[in-house]
Amino acid sequence: MTSYALECNLPGNIPNMENMVLAVDPEAVFTSGSADYRIAITISGTKQELTCQGRISGRQSAQVTFTDREIGDSRYDMNAFTQRQKEMVRKGALVLLQKIGRPAPPWGILTGVRPSKLYHYLRDLGFSPAEVKERLQAQFMLAPEKAAHLAAVGEVQRPWLQKVAGRISIYIGIPFCPTKCHYCSFASYPLATHAHLVEGFLAALAYEIAEIGKTLARMGHSPATLYIGGGTPTVLTADQLRELLEQVSRSFPLGELLEYTVEAGRPDTLDREKLKLLRDYGVTRVSVNPQTFNPRTLVRIGRQHTVEQVEAAVAQVRALDFPCLNMDMILGLPGEQEEDWDYTLEKLLAYRSENITLHTLAPKRAATWDFSQVKGEIAEERVANWLEAGRRRLVAAGYYPYYLYRQRRIVAGQENSGYTLPGREGIYNIIMMEERATVLGLGGGGMSKWFDPVSLEVSRTPNPKCPATYRGRIKELVAEKVNKLLASVN
């Protein structure tokens, strides 16, 4: 591990610098004392021109000075000027690290989860797609292929963001799974140890659905999209699943839904009875997520299903004529190489899944795995090239990217991208990532996101992940949501 001491003349920017250093050196540690490297950044200037002066000293040394006059463009306001100062702090730190031989991250100075938000911000200011791409490379230091990828995603999303403006979407979290995948950090409790909590959780969830449904009806709102995720919702028995779908159908007007998704991610939880229930209750999009078609890897990551079960689930989905099938794969799983990723993508393309999501492994501290023990088996240096090759294969097969996001500690500094056949975009995914509409999060681990269309700001209220805690606090949680909903129309 390498230690860094950081200095900046702009108050509050040390965390900003830390994020940039971590994007280049994920194992970095920070200290206020002696360190392997000391980075100092000074930003000065006016609304028309900003200058960055930086230096790095320690094991190696370098200096940088650059000036930004682009911020003087009349399309920017004072809020943009303040934000640009922060961006120049990150850019100064990144340029200094490059000067001492550190590799440039593919996403440049963008260290957050949602780079597409920046794209929409610049487009909203009046910049054309070509102008945005130019700025992404020059000011934000994105690799050309990432700038092009981001622009492609952004242009697909913009009509959908207009279509859902002012409407509310609903997420329902079912925090149970057959087993917990070793890389997973989501709200997910294995049935082997938590089955006794299911009935109490479902009773609390029924109450939340009913009360939120009554409030939305009073306000005259019908959901734009509805997404039941988790966990694995289809881990419920057929009777439990039927009761849940019936409660949703009774409580929410679904006639104006643009999309109704259920995450049936684990094929070992599926059978024809459950899938037919989903179709009968109007579900239009299901996710069946193999993650890999290497049987050895499936066992190693803790997924107790077989390749044959994936194939059987896909056949049943197709037989029931669901309009949209989503399937995920993960790059960078320990022990896997390009041939494994090639084979998995070939299978997904052969199924002609309407949505295909390419995830890059993101080691999480809350996961079961101790990633330090498997780090040497992750083919990190090969991920970037394969990801670009995978993109080209998908485009050649008629797909295009429609949403993306990044995660902390993501392998090779890459991203997760969803691809779609024409007209089959996962609308909820766009809404959730771009945060331009309110999403009500119900159930275990549900995160409500309250969007203010004037300020474009988003506030969040989480539901507890623990099923028992959720059940115990259900009336308090529902009251808070109801009050926020009613306040939003006053």
Summary of the structure (lengths in Angstrom):
residues: 490
radius of gyration: 23.5
end to end distance: 53.2
largest distance: 66.6
contacts: 1663
relative contact order: 0.11
helix: 46%
strand: 20%
